[in-house]
Amino acid sequence: MAQTPEGKVKARVKEILKERGVWYRMPRGTTFGRSGIPDFVCCHMGRFFGIETKAGRGKATPLQLRELNDIVAHFGCALIVREANVEQVESLLDFIESNCNVNTYKGIEDEADKRKPDTR
């Protein structure tokens, strides 16, 4: 089955995310879901970002722009990626990896171990 032009962009983005070990999900739009969620919802080294993919001159819808702007308003990153600028995904990951101190990570188990049991 031949891929659509946007499908090719999604495949390349997915390949980059997998190569770099990024946690991501591709939420499906459904009748019961929220409209405008980006094609890729990602987290890498504690940094949250959304990626909307488009082909050619395709434009993000007002709902997609609302969600991307909401991610940015909450200190995440948001990209609109198409064939001509797919390298922006790699640039974002390079930035995250060079500016993130992984030694500050605290896992759920680490925090739970620090709590003292209630002895009342």
C-alpha positions in Angstrom: 0.0 0.0 0.0 1.5 3.3 -1.0 1.9 6.0 1.7 0.4 9.4 1.4 2.8 12.3 1.4 1.9 13.1 5.0 2.3 9.4 5.8 5.9 9.6 4.5 6.6 12.5 6.8 5.1 10.6 9.8 7.3 7.6 8.9 10.4 9.7 8.9 9.5 11.4 12.2 8.8 8.0 13.8 12.2 6.7 12.5 14.0 9.6 14.1 12.2 9.3 17.4 12.9 5.5 17.6 16.6 6.0 16.7 17.0 8.5 19.5 15.1 6.6 22.1 12.2 9.1 22.5 9.0 8.0 24.3 6.1 8.9 22.0 2.5 8.1 21.2 0.4 8.8 18.2 -3.1 9.4 19.5 -5.9 8.6 17.2 -8.6 11.1 16.6 -12.0 9.7 17.6 -15.4 10.9 18.2 -14.8 10.8 22.0 -11.3 12.3 21.9 -10.1 15.9 22.0 -9.7 17.4 18.5 -6.5 19.0 17.5 -4.0 16.8 19.5 -0.7 16.7 17.6 0.2 13.6 15.5 3.0 12.8 18.0 3.0 13.4 21.7 6.5 12.9 23.0 8.7 13.1 26.0 12.5 12.9 25.9 14.8 13.3 28.9 12.0 14.9 30.9 11.0 17.4 28.1 7.5 17.3 26.7 6.8 18.2 23.0 4.2 17.7 20.3 4.8 17.3 16.6 2.1 18.0 14.0 3.0 16.6 10.5 1.9 18.1 7.3 2.7 17.5 3.6 3.5 20.1 1.0 1.7 23.3 1.8 -0.7 21.8 4.2 -1.7 24.1 7.1 -2.5 23.2 10.7 -6.1 23.7 11.6 -7.2 26.2 14.2 -7.8 23.3 16.6 -4.3 21.9 16.0 -2.8 25.4 16.5 -4.7 25.8 19.7 -3.2 22.5 21.1 0.3 23.4 19.9 0.1 26.8 21.5 -1.3 25.3 24.7 1.7 22.9 24.9 4.1 25.9 24.5 2.1 27.9 27.1 2.8 25.0 29.5 6.6 25.1 28.8 6.7 22.3 26.3 7.9 22.5 22.7 5.8 22.2 19.6 6.7 21.7 16.0 4.9 21.6 12.7 7.0 19.3 10.5 6.9 18.7 6.7 9.2 17.2 4.1 11.3 20.3 3.8 12.0 20.7 7.6 12.0 17.3 9.1 15.5 17.9 10.4 13.9 20.2 13.0 13.0 17.1 14.9 16.7 16.1 15.1 17.7 19.7 16.0 15.1 19.7 18.9 16.4 16.4 20.2 20.0 17.6 19.9 19.1 20.7 22.0 17.3 18.6 24.6 20.2 16.2 24.9 22.8 18.9 25.2 20.8 21.0 27.7 19.3 18.3 30.0 21.1 17.1 33.1 20.0 13.5 33.4 21.5 13.2 36.8 18.6 15.3 38.2 16.1 12.5 37.4 14.1 11.1 40.3 12.1 8.0 39.7 8.9 7.3 41.4 10.5 4.5 43.4 13.3 6.8 44.5 10.9 9.3 46.0 8.8 6.5 47.6 11.9 5.1 49.3 12.6 8.4 51.0 9.2 8.5 52.7 9.2 7.2 56.3 6.4 5.0 57.4 3.8 6.5 59.6 4.4 5.0 63.1 1.4 6.6 64.9 
